[in-house]
Structure formats: C-alpha cells, structure tokens
C-alpha cells in the first residue's frame, strides 16, 4: 500500500527546502501515517487501517462505520482494501 490515509485521503505533498542563502531544493512532506486496529461492531470483526492522526480524530468524532462509509463514498478506500484480521 502507498502512503495514503484510508479515511481522509491525505497523501504526501511536495515542497522546497529553503536554506539560509534562500537556495531551494525539492523535498517531500509525508503524512503522519500509522497502522491501527479497530473492532468493527457491525461486521463483528477486527480490521486494520492505515490512517493519519486526522483520520483517527474523524473516527473518534463520527464513529468507525460512518467514517468508513464516507471514505468509500469519496473513493479514498475500497471495502476490498480494508484488511480483516481473523
């Protein structure tokens, strides 16, 4: 999997390193991603998601089911890409 949040769709941005003499070189601003396990009550199973810190806040605010349904509707993840832990 690539470095994309499965809930918010955030991915790496490109910018510049600016030195003291104002020379600019390209750099990548990566997303704060981590793997997190959740208990999905509606399906009665554990799932593993690759999410960012903002995605974790969305899950805490809306709930796991609503956040997953919104992410699938917006195209950030697919039900086939969500890893089910047996």
N, CA, C and O atoms as a Maestro MAE file, in Angstrom:
{
 s_m_m2io_version
 :::
 2.0.0
}

f_m_ct {
 s_m_title
 :::
 protein
 m_atom[344] {
  # First column is atom index #
  i_m_mmod_type
  r_m_x_coord
  r_m_y_coord
  r_m_z_coord
  i_m_residue_number
  s_m_chain_name
  s_m_pdb_residue_name
  s_m_pdb_atom_name
  i_m_atomic_number
  :::
  1 25 0.834 -1.187 0.000 1 A "UNK " " N  " 7
  2 3 0.000 0.000 0.000 1 A "UNK " " CA " 6
  3 2 0.875 1.245 0.000 1 A "UNK " " C  " 6
  4 15 1.988 1.246 0.524 1 A "UNK " " O  " 8
  5 25 0.349 2.291 -0.593 2 A "UNK " " N  " 7
  6 3 1.091 3.531 -0.650 2 A "UNK " " CA " 6
  7 2 0.850 4.356 0.607 2 A "UNK " " C  " 6
  8 15 0.094 3.961 1.494 2 A "UNK " " O  " 8
  9 25 1.494 5.485 0.665 3 A "UNK " " N  " 7
  10 3 1.400 6.347 1.840 3 A "UNK " " CA " 6
  11 2 0.203 7.281 1.729 3 A "UNK " " C  " 6
  12 15 0.359 8.496 1.602 3 A "UNK " " O  " 8
  13 25 -1.009 6.692 1.781 4 A "UNK " " N  " 7
  14 3 -2.251 7.454 1.703 4 A "UNK " " CA " 6
  15 2 -3.155 7.017 2.855 4 A "UNK " " C  " 6
  16 15 -3.299 5.823 3.120 4 A "UNK " " O  " 8
  17 25 -3.758 7.983 3.532 5 A "UNK " " N  " 7
  18 3 -4.689 7.684 4.618 5 A "UNK " " CA " 6
  19 2 -5.964 7.086 4.036 5 A "UNK " " C  " 6
  20 15 -6.501 7.599 3.054 5 A "UNK " " O  " 8
  21 25 -6.451 6.000 4.640 6 A "UNK " " N  " 7
  22 3 -7.639 5.334 4.142 6 A "UNK " " CA " 6
  23 2 -8.928 6.030 4.574 6 A "UNK " " C  " 6
  24 15 -9.993 5.703 4.049 6 A "UNK " " O  " 8
  25 25 -8.871 6.959 5.492 7 A "UNK " " N  " 7
  26 3 -10.071 7.663 5.958 7 A "UNK " " CA " 6
  27 2 -10.175 9.060 5.350 7 A "UNK " " C  " 6
  28 15 -11.242 9.437 4.866 7 A "UNK " " O  " 8
  29 25 -9.096 9.829 5.367 8 A "UNK " " N  " 7
  30 3 -9.163 11.205 4.886 8 A "UNK " " CA " 6
  31 2 -8.622 11.377 3.477 8 A "UNK " " C  " 6
  32 15 -8.886 12.399 2.844 8 A "UNK " " O  " 8
  33 25 -7.876 10.410 2.971 9 A "UNK " " N  " 7
  34 3 -7.310 10.520 1.633 9 A "UNK " " CA " 6
  35 2 -6.072 11.396 1.560 9 A "UNK " " C  " 6
  36 15 -5.615 11.732 0.467 9 A "UNK " " O  " 8
  37 25 -5.524 11.769 2.707 10 A "UNK " " N  " 7
  38 3 -4.326 12.602 2.709 10 A "UNK " " CA " 6
  39 2 -3.147 11.822 2.147 10 A "UNK " " C  " 6
  40 15 -3.006 10.625 2.396 10 A "UNK " " O  " 8
  41 25 -2.293 12.519 1.380 11 A "UNK " " N  " 7
  42 3 -1.087 11.905 0.851 11 A "UNK " " CA " 6
  43 2 0.039 12.915 0.891 11 A "UNK " " C  " 6
  44 15 -0.169 14.071 1.257 11 A "UNK " " O  " 8
  45 25 1.232 12.482 0.515 12 A "UNK " " N  " 7
  46 3 2.415 13.315 0.626 12 A "UNK " " CA " 6
  47 2 2.314 14.542 -0.271 12 A "UNK " " C  " 6
  48 15 1.774 14.476 -1.375 12 A "UNK " " O  " 8
  49 25 2.844 15.669 0.222 13 A "UNK " " N  " 7
  50 3 2.903 16.901 -0.550 13 A "UNK " " CA " 6
  51 2 4.352 17.178 -0.921 13 A "UNK " " C  " 6
  52 15 5.269 16.699 -0.255 13 A "UNK " " O  " 8
  53 25 4.559 17.949 -1.981 14 A "UNK " " N  " 7
  54 3 5.900 18.307 -2.422 14 A "UNK " " CA " 6
  55 2 6.109 19.781 -2.148 14 A "UNK " " C  " 6
  56 15 5.225 20.604 -2.390 14 A "UNK " " O  " 8
  57 25 7.299 20.109 -1.636 15 A "UNK " " N  " 7
  58 3 7.625 21.498 -1.343 15 A "UNK " " CA " 6
  59 2 9.112 21.732 -1.502 15 A "UNK " " C  " 6
  60 15 9.800 20.969 -2.180 15 A "UNK " " O  " 8
  61 25 9.601 22.773 -0.886 16 A "UNK " " N  " 7
  62 3 11.002 23.143 -1.007 16 A "UNK " " CA " 6
  63 2 11.677 23.180 0.352 16 A "UNK " " C  " 6
  64 15 11.085 23.613 1.340 16 A "UNK " " O  " 8
  65 25 12.926 22.720 0.393 17 A "UNK " " N  " 7
  66 3 13.822 23.034 1.488 17 A "UNK " " CA " 6
  67 2 14.432 24.386 1.154 17 A "UNK " " C  " 6
  68 15 14.945 24.568 0.050 17 A "UNK " " O  " 8
  69 25 14.390 25.328 2.068 18 A "UNK " " N  " 7
  70 3 14.950 26.653 1.821 18 A "UNK " " CA " 6
  71 2 16.111 26.853 2.774 18 A "UNK " " C  " 6
  72 15 15.935 26.851 3.992 18 A "UNK " " O  " 8
  73 25 17.301 27.025 2.215 19 A "UNK " " N  " 7
  74 3 18.488 27.197 3.037 19 A "UNK " " CA " 6
  75 2 18.610 28.656 3.491 19 A "UNK " " C  " 6
  76 15 17.790 29.503 3.136 19 A "UNK " " O  " 8
  77 25 19.629 28.921 4.268 20 A "UNK " " N  " 7
  78 3 19.851 30.275 4.764 20 A "UNK " " CA " 6
  79 2 20.115 31.248 3.618 20 A "UNK " " C  " 6
  80 15 19.754 32.422 3.694 20 A "UNK " " O  " 8
  81 25 20.750 30.749 2.554 21 A "UNK " " N  " 7
  82 3 21.035 31.602 1.393 21 A "UNK " " CA " 6
  83 2 19.878 31.601 0.390 21 A "UNK " " C  " 6
  84 15 20.031 32.066 -0.739 21 A "UNK " " O  " 8
  85 25 18.731 31.080 0.804 22 A "UNK " " N  " 7
  86 3 17.496 31.037 0.027 22 A "UNK " " CA " 6
  87 2 17.564 30.120 -1.191 22 A "UNK " " C  " 6
  88 15 16.764 30.280 -2.113 22 A "UNK " " O  " 8
  89 25 18.494 29.165 -1.223 23 A "UNK " " N  " 7
  90 3 18.503 28.168 -2.296 23 A "UNK " " CA " 6
  91 2 17.388 27.172 -2.014 23 A "UNK " " C  " 6
  92 15 17.162 26.792 -0.865 23 A "UNK " " O  " 8
  93 25 16.700 26.756 -3.053 24 A "UNK " " N  " 7
  94 3 15.554 25.860 -2.878 24 A "UNK " " CA " 6
  95 2 15.828 24.516 -3.521 24 A "UNK " " C  " 6
  96 15 16.228 24.434 -4.682 24 A "UNK " " O  " 8
  97 25 15.608 23.463 -2.747 25 A "UNK " " N  " 7
  98 3 15.692 22.095 -3.258 25 A "UNK " " CA " 6
  99 2 14.398 21.390 -2.905 25 A "UNK " " C  " 6
  100 15 13.787 21.666 -1.873 25 A "UNK " " O  " 8
  101 25 13.987 20.474 -3.772 26 A "UNK " " N  " 7
  102 3 12.710 19.784 -3.580 26 A "UNK " " CA " 6
  103 2 12.766 18.833 -2.387 26 A "UNK " " C  " 6
  104 15 13.806 18.241 -2.097 26 A "UNK " " O  " 8
  105 25 11.649 18.698 -1.713 27 A "UNK " " N  " 7
  106 3 11.513 17.760 -0.610 27 A "UNK " " CA " 6
  107 2 10.074 17.277 -0.560 27 A "UNK " " C  " 6
  108 15 9.202 17.819 -1.240 27 A "UNK " " O  " 8
  109 25 9.828 16.245 0.256 28 A "UNK " " N  " 7
  110 3 8.503 15.656 0.376 28 A "UNK " " CA " 6
  111 2 8.037 15.801 1.818 28 A "UNK " " C  " 6
  112 15 8.770 15.484 2.755 28 A "UNK " " O  " 8
  113 25 6.806 16.287 1.985 29 A "UNK " " N  " 7
  114 3 6.176 16.360 3.293 29 A "UNK " " CA " 6
  115 2 5.288 15.125 3.429 29 A "UNK " " C  " 6
  116 15 4.200 15.079 2.855 29 A "UNK " " O  " 8
  117 25 5.741 14.128 4.181 30 A "UNK " " N  " 7
  118 3 4.983 12.891 4.345 30 A "UNK " " CA " 6
  119 2 3.854 13.073 5.350 30 A "UNK " " C  " 6
  120 15 3.868 13.990 6.171 30 A "UNK " " O  " 8
  121 25 2.883 12.181 5.265 31 A "UNK " " N  " 7
  122 3 1.731 12.195 6.157 31 A "UNK " " CA " 6
  123 2 2.069 11.407 7.408 31 A "UNK " " C  " 6
  124 15 2.865 10.468 7.360 31 A "UNK " " O  " 8
  125 25 1.471 11.782 8.522 32 A "UNK " " N  " 7
  126 3 1.687 11.092 9.792 32 A "UNK " " CA " 6
  127 2 0.845 9.814 9.814 32 A "UNK " " C  " 6
  128 15 -0.211 9.776 10.445 32 A "UNK " " O  " 8
  129 25 1.314 8.766 9.123 33 A "UNK " " N  " 7
  130 3 0.562 7.522 8.988 33 A "UNK " " CA " 6
  131 2 1.005 6.491 10.008 33 A "UNK " " C  " 6
  132 15 2.173 6.434 10.391 33 A "UNK " " O  " 8
  133 25 0.049 5.675 10.444 34 A "UNK " " N  " 7
  134 3 0.333 4.525 11.282 34 A "UNK " " CA " 6
  135 2 -0.747 3.487 11.087 34 A "UNK " " C  " 6
  136 15 -1.859 3.807 10.669 34 A "UNK " " O  " 8
  137 25 -0.421 2.245 11.389 35 A "UNK " " N  " 7
  138 3 -1.390 1.155 11.298 35 A "UNK " " CA " 6
  139 2 -2.113 1.035 12.625 35 A "UNK " " C  " 6
  140 15 -1.490 1.026 13.686 35 A "UNK " " O  " 8
  141 25 -3.436 0.942 12.558 36 A "UNK " " N  " 7
  142 3 -4.253 0.900 13.771 36 A "UNK " " CA " 6
  143 2 -5.321 -0.170 13.600 36 A "UNK " " C  " 6
  144 15 -5.931 -0.291 12.538 36 A "UNK " " O  " 8
  145 25 -5.540 -0.945 14.658 37 A "UNK " " N  " 7
  146 3 -6.595 -1.955 14.645 37 A "UNK " " CA " 6
  147 2 -7.845 -1.399 15.312 37 A "UNK " " C  " 6
  148 15 -7.768 -0.716 16.333 37 A "UNK " " O  " 8
  149 25 -9.003 -1.703 14.718 38 A "UNK " " N  " 7
  150 3 -10.290 -1.284 15.250 38 A "UNK " " CA " 6
  151 2 -11.210 -2.486 15.306 38 A "UNK " " C  " 6
  152 15 -11.104 -3.400 14.488 38 A "UNK " " O  " 8
  153 25 -12.116 -2.483 16.276 39 A "UNK " " N  " 7
  154 3 -13.149 -3.508 16.331 39 A "UNK " " CA " 6
  155 2 -14.368 -2.961 15.608 39 A "UNK " " C  " 6
  156 15 -14.963 -1.974 16.042 39 A "UNK " " O  " 8
  157 25 -14.740 -3.600 14.506 40 A "UNK " " N  " 7
  158 3 -15.864 -3.173 13.672 40 A "UNK " " CA " 6
  159 2 -17.102 -3.914 14.142 40 A "UNK " " C  " 6
  160 15 -17.295 -5.083 13.809 40 A "UNK " " O  " 8
  161 25 -17.948 -3.232 14.921 41 A "UNK " " N  " 7
  162 3 -19.087 -3.854 15.602 41 A "UNK " " CA " 6
  163 2 -20.109 -4.371 14.593 41 A "UNK " " C  " 6
  164 15 -20.678 -5.446 14.783 41 A "UNK " " O  " 8
  165 25 -20.345 -3.612 13.518 42 A "UNK " " N  " 7
  166 3 -21.377 -4.001 12.549 42 A "UNK " " CA " 6
  167 2 -21.064 -5.330 11.871 42 A "UNK " " C  " 6
  168 15 -21.980 -6.092 11.563 42 A "UNK " " O  " 8
  169 25 -19.782 -5.620 11.632 43 A "UNK " " N  " 7
  170 3 -19.380 -6.871 10.998 43 A "UNK " " CA " 6
  171 2 -18.860 -7.896 12.010 43 A "UNK " " C  " 6
  172 15 -18.560 -9.030 11.639 43 A "UNK " " O  " 8
  173 25 -18.752 -7.507 13.276 44 A "UNK " " N  " 7
  174 3 -18.265 -8.367 14.360 44 A "UNK " " CA " 6
  175 2 -16.882 -8.938 14.047 44 A "UNK " " C  " 6
  176 15 -16.666 -10.147 14.122 44 A "UNK " " O  " 8
  177 25 -15.941 -8.039 13.690 45 A "UNK " " N  " 7
  178 3 -14.582 -8.471 13.380 45 A "UNK " " CA " 6
  179 2 -13.613 -7.319 13.670 45 A "UNK " " C  " 6
  180 15 -14.023 -6.177 13.878 45 A "UNK " " O  " 8
  181 25 -12.339 -7.645 13.676 46 A "UNK " " N  " 7
  182 3 -11.276 -6.662 13.823 46 A "UNK " " CA " 6
  183 2 -10.786 -6.289 12.434 46 A "UNK " " C  " 6
  184 15 -10.640 -7.154 11.570 46 A "UNK " " O  " 8
  185 25 -10.529 -4.997 12.215 47 A "UNK " " N  " 7
  186 3 -9.973 -4.555 10.946 47 A "UNK " " CA " 6
  187 2 -8.727 -3.729 11.223 47 A "UNK " " C  " 6
  188 15 -8.578 -3.150 12.299 47 A "UNK " " O  " 8
  189 25 -7.841 -3.683 10.248 48 A "UNK " " N  " 7
  190 3 -6.615 -2.911 10.341 48 A "UNK " " CA " 6
  191 2 -6.650 -1.828 9.274 48 A "UNK " " C  " 6
  192 15 -6.889 -2.117 8.101 48 A "UNK " " O  " 8
  193 25 -6.413 -0.582 9.675 49 A "UNK " " N  " 7
  194 3 -6.436 0.545 8.752 49 A "UNK " " CA " 6
  195 2 -5.111 1.284 8.814 49 A "UNK " " C  " 6
  196 15 -4.478 1.355 9.868 49 A "UNK " " O  " 8
  197 25 -4.698 1.831 7.688 50 A "UNK " " N  " 7
  198 3 -3.539 2.715 7.635 50 A "UNK " " CA " 6
  199 2 -4.092 4.139 7.621 50 A "UNK " " C  " 6
  200 15 -4.583 4.611 6.596 50 A "UNK " " O  " 8
  201 25 -4.008 4.817 8.766 51 A "UNK " " N  " 7
  202 3 -4.645 6.127 8.907 51 A "UNK " " CA " 6
  203 2 -3.653 7.152 9.438 51 A "UNK " " C  " 6
  204 15 -2.601 6.804 9.974 51 A "UNK " " O  " 8
  205 25 -4.010 8.419 9.278 52 A "UNK " " N  " 7
  206 3 -3.218 9.511 9.825 52 A "UNK " " CA " 6
  207 2 -3.862 9.983 11.127 52 A "UNK " " C  " 6
  208 15 -4.920 9.489 11.517 52 A "UNK " " O  " 8
  209 25 -3.231 10.921 11.782 53 A "UNK " " N  " 7
  210 3 -3.744 11.423 13.058 53 A "UNK " " CA " 6
  211 2 -5.088 12.114 12.869 53 A "UNK " " C  " 6
  212 15 -5.967 11.997 13.723 53 A "UNK " " O  " 8
  213 25 -5.259 12.830 11.764 54 A "UNK " " N  " 7
  214 3 -6.538 13.489 11.496 54 A "UNK " " CA " 6
  215 2 -7.627 12.454 11.229 54 A "UNK " " C  " 6
  216 15 -8.785 12.664 11.592 54 A "UNK " " O  " 8
  217 25 -7.265 11.342 10.601 55 A "UNK " " N  " 7
  218 3 -8.230 10.275 10.365 55 A "UNK " " CA " 6
  219 2 -8.698 9.635 11.654 55 A "UNK " " C  " 6
  220 15 -9.861 9.251 11.775 55 A "UNK " " O  " 8
  221 25 -7.800 9.519 12.617 56 A "UNK " " N  " 7
  222 3 -8.170 8.986 13.929 56 A "UNK " " CA " 6
  223 2 -9.150 9.920 14.628 56 A "UNK " " C  " 6
  224 15 -10.070 9.457 15.302 56 A "UNK " " O  " 8
  225 25 -8.966 11.224 14.478 57 A "UNK " " N  " 7
  226 3 -9.892 12.192 15.059 57 A "UNK " " CA " 6
  227 2 -11.259 12.113 14.394 57 A "UNK " " C  " 6
  228 15 -12.283 12.276 15.058 57 A "UNK " " O  " 8
  229 25 -11.283 11.862 13.086 58 A "UNK " " N  " 7
  230 3 -12.560 11.720 12.373 58 A "UNK " " CA " 6
  231 2 -13.304 10.491 12.882 58 A "UNK " " C  " 6
  232 15 -14.518 10.536 13.082 58 A "UNK " " O  " 8
  233 25 -12.575 9.390 13.094 59 A "UNK " " N  " 7
  234 3 -13.203 8.169 13.605 59 A "UNK " " CA " 6
  235 2 -13.743 8.389 15.012 59 A "UNK " " C  " 6
  236 15 -14.832 7.918 15.339 59 A "UNK " " O  " 8
  237 25 -12.993 9.097 15.842 60 A "UNK " " N  " 7
  238 3 -13.471 9.388 17.196 60 A "UNK " " CA " 6
  239 2 -14.707 10.280 17.176 60 A "UNK " " C  " 6
  240 15 -15.567 10.155 18.048 60 A "UNK " " O  " 8
  241 25 -14.810 11.169 16.207 61 A "UNK " " N  " 7
  242 3 -15.930 12.105 16.140 61 A "UNK " " CA " 6
  243 2 -17.179 11.458 15.548 61 A "UNK " " C  " 6
  244 15 -18.258 11.548 16.133 61 A "UNK " " O  " 8
  245 25 -17.040 10.801 14.381 62 A "UNK " " N  " 7
  246 3 -18.192 10.257 13.668 62 A "UNK " " CA " 6
  247 2 -18.533 8.829 14.052 62 A "UNK " " C  " 6
  248 15 -19.696 8.426 14.006 62 A "UNK " " O  " 8
  249 25 -17.527 8.070 14.429 63 A "UNK " " N  " 7
  250 3 -17.696 6.637 14.622 63 A "UNK " " CA " 6
  251 2 -17.074 5.903 13.447 63 A "UNK " " C  " 6
  252 15 -16.927 6.460 12.360 63 A "UNK " " O  " 8
  253 25 -16.710 4.647 13.676 64 A "UNK " " N  " 7
  254 3 -15.986 3.877 12.667 64 A "UNK " " CA " 6
  255 2 -16.851 3.605 11.444 64 A "UNK " " C  " 6
  256 15 -16.376 3.755 10.318 64 A "UNK " " O  " 8
  257 25 -18.096 3.214 11.631 65 A "UNK " " N  " 7
  258 3 -18.951 2.851 10.498 65 A "UNK " " CA " 6
  259 2 -19.217 4.052 9.597 65 A "UNK " " C  " 6
  260 15 -19.122 3.937 8.375 65 A "UNK " " O  " 8
  261 25 -19.549 5.199 10.181 66 A "UNK " " N  " 7
  262 3 -19.825 6.396 9.385 66 A "UNK " " CA " 6
  263 2 -18.571 6.884 8.666 66 A "UNK " " C  " 6
  264 15 -18.645 7.311 7.513 66 A "UNK " " O  " 8
  265 25 -17.415 6.825 9.339 67 A "UNK " " N  " 7
  266 3 -16.166 7.262 8.713 67 A "UNK " " CA " 6
  267 2 -15.785 6.358 7.547 67 A "UNK " " C  " 6
  268 15 -15.327 6.840 6.511 67 A "UNK " " O  " 8
  269 25 -15.972 5.044 7.710 68 A "UNK " " N  " 7
  270 3 -15.666 4.117 6.615 68 A "UNK " " CA " 6
  271 2 -16.621 4.307 5.442 68 A "UNK " " C  " 6
  272 15 -16.194 4.273 4.288 68 A "UNK " " O  " 8
  273 25 -17.894 4.503 5.719 69 A "UNK " " N  " 7
  274 3 -18.864 4.715 4.638 69 A "UNK " " CA " 6
  275 2 -18.560 5.995 3.867 69 A "UNK " " C  " 6
  276 15 -18.681 6.019 2.642 69 A "UNK " " O  " 8
  277 25 -18.167 7.062 4.568 70 A "UNK " " N  " 7
  278 3 -17.804 8.307 3.896 70 A "UNK " " CA " 6
  279 2 -16.542 8.135 3.054 70 A "UNK " " C  " 6
  280 15 -16.465 8.649 1.938 70 A "UNK " " O  " 8
  281 25 -15.546 7.408 3.588 71 A "UNK " " N  " 7
  282 3 -14.297 7.201 2.860 71 A "UNK " " CA " 6
  283 2 -14.520 6.372 1.597 71 A "UNK " " C  " 6
  284 15 -13.908 6.642 0.564 71 A "UNK " " O  " 8
  285 25 -15.389 5.370 1.673 72 A "UNK " " N  " 7
  286 3 -15.687 4.556 0.499 72 A "UNK " " CA " 6
  287 2 -16.472 5.372 -0.525 72 A "UNK " " C  " 6
  288 15 -16.241 5.248 -1.728 72 A "UNK " " O  " 8
  289 25 -17.393 6.200 -0.056 73 A "UNK " " N  " 7
  290 3 -18.184 7.031 -0.969 73 A "UNK " " CA " 6
  291 2 -17.315 8.063 -1.687 73 A "UNK " " C  " 6
  292 15 -17.552 8.370 -2.855 73 A "UNK " " O  " 8
  293 25 -16.319 8.594 -0.997 74 A "UNK " " N  " 7
  294 3 -15.425 9.585 -1.607 74 A "UNK " " CA " 6
  295 2 -14.298 8.940 -2.417 74 A "UNK " " C  " 6
  296 15 -13.576 9.633 -3.133 74 A "UNK " " O  " 8
  297 25 -14.143 7.624 -2.308 75 A "UNK " " N  " 7
  298 3 -13.138 6.919 -3.103 75 A "UNK " " CA " 6
  299 2 -11.768 6.838 -2.464 75 A "UNK " " C  " 6
  300 15 -10.797 6.519 -3.150 75 A "UNK " " O  " 8
  301 25 -11.651 7.117 -1.169 76 A "UNK " " N  " 7
  302 3 -10.356 7.052 -0.501 76 A "UNK " " CA " 6
  303 2 -9.921 5.620 -0.231 76 A "UNK " " C  " 6
  304 15 -8.724 5.334 -0.213 76 A "UNK " " O  " 8
  305 25 -10.862 4.726 -0.024 77 A "UNK " " N  " 7
  306 3 -10.558 3.315 0.171 77 A "UNK " " CA " 6
  307 2 -11.696 2.497 -0.414 77 A "UNK " " C  " 6
  308 15 -12.733 3.034 -0.804 77 A "UNK " " O  " 8
  309 25 -11.487 1.200 -0.467 78 A "UNK " " N  " 7
  310 3 -12.477 0.287 -1.005 78 A "UNK " " CA " 6
  311 2 -12.690 -0.799 0.036 78 A "UNK " " C  " 6
  312 15 -11.800 -1.062 0.845 78 A "UNK " " O  " 8
  313 25 -13.846 -1.429 0.028 79 A "UNK " " N  " 7
  314 3 -14.105 -2.483 1.005 79 A "UNK " " CA " 6
  315 2 -13.138 -3.645 0.816 79 A "UNK " " C  " 6
  316 15 -12.865 -4.377 1.767 79 A "UNK " " O  " 8
  317 25 -12.617 -3.824 -0.389 80 A "UNK " " N  " 7
  318 3 -11.667 -4.920 -0.639 80 A "UNK " " CA " 6
  319 2 -10.279 -4.610 -0.071 80 A "UNK " " C  " 6
  320 15 -9.524 -5.532 0.239 80 A "UNK " " O  " 8
  321 25 -9.934 -3.333 0.069 81 A "UNK " " N  " 7
  322 3 -8.612 -2.980 0.564 81 A "UNK " " CA " 6
  323 2 -8.554 -2.922 2.086 81 A "UNK " " C  " 6
  324 15 -7.464 -2.832 2.649 81 A "UNK " " O  " 8
  325 25 -9.690 -2.972 2.760 82 A "UNK " " N  " 7
  326 3 -9.703 -2.965 4.225 82 A "UNK " " CA " 6
  327 2 -9.332 -4.357 4.720 82 A "UNK " " C  " 6
  328 15 -9.982 -5.351 4.397 82 A "UNK " " O  " 8
  329 25 -8.277 -4.395 5.507 83 A "UNK " " N  " 7
  330 3 -7.730 -5.670 5.953 83 A "UNK " " CA " 6
  331 2 -8.499 -6.192 7.171 83 A "UNK " " C  " 6
  332 15 -8.553 -5.540 8.214 83 A "UNK " " O  " 8
  333 25 -9.091 -7.376 7.016 84 A "UNK " " N  " 7
  334 3 -9.845 -8.007 8.106 84 A "UNK " " CA " 6
  335 2 -8.903 -8.942 8.835 84 A "UNK " " C  " 6
  336 15 -8.243 -9.773 8.212 84 A "UNK " " O  " 8
  337 25 -8.834 -8.811 10.166 85 A "UNK " " N  " 7
  338 3 -7.990 -9.665 10.994 85 A "UNK " " CA " 6
  339 2 -8.849 -10.753 11.579 85 A "UNK " " C  " 6
  340 15 -9.849 -10.475 12.242 85 A "UNK " " O  " 8
  341 25 -8.472 -11.983 11.340 86 A "UNK " " N  " 7
  342 3 -9.284 -13.123 11.804 86 A "UNK " " CA " 6
  343 2 -9.130 -13.378 13.274 86 A "UNK " " C  " 6
  344 15 -9.746 -14.299 13.809 86 A "UNK " " O  " 8
  :::
 }
 m_bond[343] {
  # First column is bond index #
  i_m_from
  i_m_to
  i_m_order
  :::
  1 1 2 1
  2 2 3 1
  3 3 4 2
  4 3 5 1
  5 5 6 1
  6 6 7 1
  7 7 8 2
  8 7 9 1
  9 9 10 1
  10 10 11 1
  11 11 12 2
  12 11 13 1
  13 13 14 1
  14 14 15 1
  15 15 16 2
  16 15 17 1
  17 17 18 1
  18 18 19 1
  19 19 20 2
  20 19 21 1
  21 21 22 1
  22 22 23 1
  23 23 24 2
  24 23 25 1
  25 25 26 1
  26 26 27 1
  27 27 28 2
  28 27 29 1
  29 29 30 1
  30 30 31 1
  31 31 32 2
  32 31 33 1
  33 33 34 1
  34 34 35 1
  35 35 36 2
  36 35 37 1
  37 37 38 1
  38 38 39 1
  39 39 40 2
  40 39 41 1
  41 41 42 1
  42 42 43 1
  43 43 44 2
  44 43 45 1
  45 45 46 1
  46 46 47 1
  47 47 48 2
  48 47 49 1
  49 49 50 1
  50 50 51 1
  51 51 52 2
  52 51 53 1
  53 53 54 1
  54 54 55 1
  55 55 56 2
  56 55 57 1
  57 57 58 1
  58 58 59 1
  59 59 60 2
  60 59 61 1
  61 61 62 1
  62 62 63 1
  63 63 64 2
  64 63 65 1
  65 65 66 1
  66 66 67 1
  67 67 68 2
  68 67 69 1
  69 69 70 1
  70 70 71 1
  71 71 72 2
  72 71 73 1
  73 73 74 1
  74 74 75 1
  75 75 76 2
  76 75 77 1
  77 77 78 1
  78 78 79 1
  79 79 80 2
  80 79 81 1
  81 81 82 1
  82 82 83 1
  83 83 84 2
  84 83 85 1
  85 85 86 1
  86 86 87 1
  87 87 88 2
  88 87 89 1
  89 89 90 1
  90 90 91 1
  91 91 92 2
  92 91 93 1
  93 93 94 1
  94 94 95 1
  95 95 96 2
  96 95 97 1
  97 97 98 1
  98 98 99 1
  99 99 100 2
  100 99 101 1
  101 101 102 1
  102 102 103 1
  103 103 104 2
  104 103 105 1
  105 105 106 1
  106 106 107 1
  107 107 108 2
  108 107 109 1
  109 109 110 1
  110 110 111 1
  111 111 112 2
  112 111 113 1
  113 113 114 1
  114 114 115 1
  115 115 116 2
  116 115 117 1
  117 117 118 1
  118 118 119 1
  119 119 120 2
  120 119 121 1
  121 121 122 1
  122 122 123 1
  123 123 124 2
  124 123 125 1
  125 125 126 1
  126 126 127 1
  127 127 128 2
  128 127 129 1
  129 129 130 1
  130 130 131 1
  131 131 132 2
  132 131 133 1
  133 133 134 1
  134 134 135 1
  135 135 136 2
  136 135 137 1
  137 137 138 1
  138 138 139 1
  139 139 140 2
  140 139 141 1
  141 141 142 1
  142 142 143 1
  143 143 144 2
  144 143 145 1
  145 145 146 1
  146 146 147 1
  147 147 148 2
  148 147 149 1
  149 149 150 1
  150 150 151 1
  151 151 152 2
  152 151 153 1
  153 153 154 1
  154 154 155 1
  155 155 156 2
  156 155 157 1
  157 157 158 1
  158 158 159 1
  159 159 160 2
  160 159 161 1
  161 161 162 1
  162 162 163 1
  163 163 164 2
  164 163 165 1
  165 165 166 1
  166 166 167 1
  167 167 168 2
  168 167 169 1
  169 169 170 1
  170 170 171 1
  171 171 172 2
  172 171 173 1
  173 173 174 1
  174 174 175 1
  175 175 176 2
  176 175 177 1
  177 177 178 1
  178 178 179 1
  179 179 180 2
  180 179 181 1
  181 181 182 1
  182 182 183 1
  183 183 184 2
  184 183 185 1
  185 185 186 1
  186 186 187 1
  187 187 188 2
  188 187 189 1
  189 189 190 1
  190 190 191 1
  191 191 192 2
  192 191 193 1
  193 193 194 1
  194 194 195 1
  195 195 196 2
  196 195 197 1
  197 197 198 1
  198 198 199 1
  199 199 200 2
  200 199 201 1
  201 201 202 1
  202 202 203 1
  203 203 204 2
  204 203 205 1
  205 205 206 1
  206 206 207 1
  207 207 208 2
  208 207 209 1
  209 209 210 1
  210 210 211 1
  211 211 212 2
  212 211 213 1
  213 213 214 1
  214 214 215 1
  215 215 216 2
  216 215 217 1
  217 217 218 1
  218 218 219 1
  219 219 220 2
  220 219 221 1
  221 221 222 1
  222 222 223 1
  223 223 224 2
  224 223 225 1
  225 225 226 1
  226 226 227 1
  227 227 228 2
  228 227 229 1
  229 229 230 1
  230 230 231 1
  231 231 232 2
  232 231 233 1
  233 233 234 1
  234 234 235 1
  235 235 236 2
  236 235 237 1
  237 237 238 1
  238 238 239 1
  239 239 240 2
  240 239 241 1
  241 241 242 1
  242 242 243 1
  243 243 244 2
  244 243 245 1
  245 245 246 1
  246 246 247 1
  247 247 248 2
  248 247 249 1
  249 249 250 1
  250 250 251 1
  251 251 252 2
  252 251 253 1
  253 253 254 1
  254 254 255 1
  255 255 256 2
  256 255 257 1
  257 257 258 1
  258 258 259 1
  259 259 260 2
  260 259 261 1
  261 261 262 1
  262 262 263 1
  263 263 264 2
  264 263 265 1
  265 265 266 1
  266 266 267 1
  267 267 268 2
  268 267 269 1
  269 269 270 1
  270 270 271 1
  271 271 272 2
  272 271 273 1
  273 273 274 1
  274 274 275 1
  275 275 276 2
  276 275 277 1
  277 277 278 1
  278 278 279 1
  279 279 280 2
  280 279 281 1
  281 281 282 1
  282 282 283 1
  283 283 284 2
  284 283 285 1
  285 285 286 1
  286 286 287 1
  287 287 288 2
  288 287 289 1
  289 289 290 1
  290 290 291 1
  291 291 292 2
  292 291 293 1
  293 293 294 1
  294 294 295 1
  295 295 296 2
  296 295 297 1
  297 297 298 1
  298 298 299 1
  299 299 300 2
  300 299 301 1
  301 301 302 1
  302 302 303 1
  303 303 304 2
  304 303 305 1
  305 305 306 1
  306 306 307 1
  307 307 308 2
  308 307 309 1
  309 309 310 1
  310 310 311 1
  311 311 312 2
  312 311 313 1
  313 313 314 1
  314 314 315 1
  315 315 316 2
  316 315 317 1
  317 317 318 1
  318 318 319 1
  319 319 320 2
  320 319 321 1
  321 321 322 1
  322 322 323 1
  323 323 324 2
  324 323 325 1
  325 325 326 1
  326 326 327 1
  327 327 328 2
  328 327 329 1
  329 329 330 1
  330 330 331 1
  331 331 332 2
  332 331 333 1
  333 333 334 1
  334 334 335 1
  335 335 336 2
  336 335 337 1
  337 337 338 1
  338 338 339 1
  339 339 340 2
  340 339 341 1
  341 341 342 1
  342 342 343 1
  343 343 344 2
  :::
 }
}
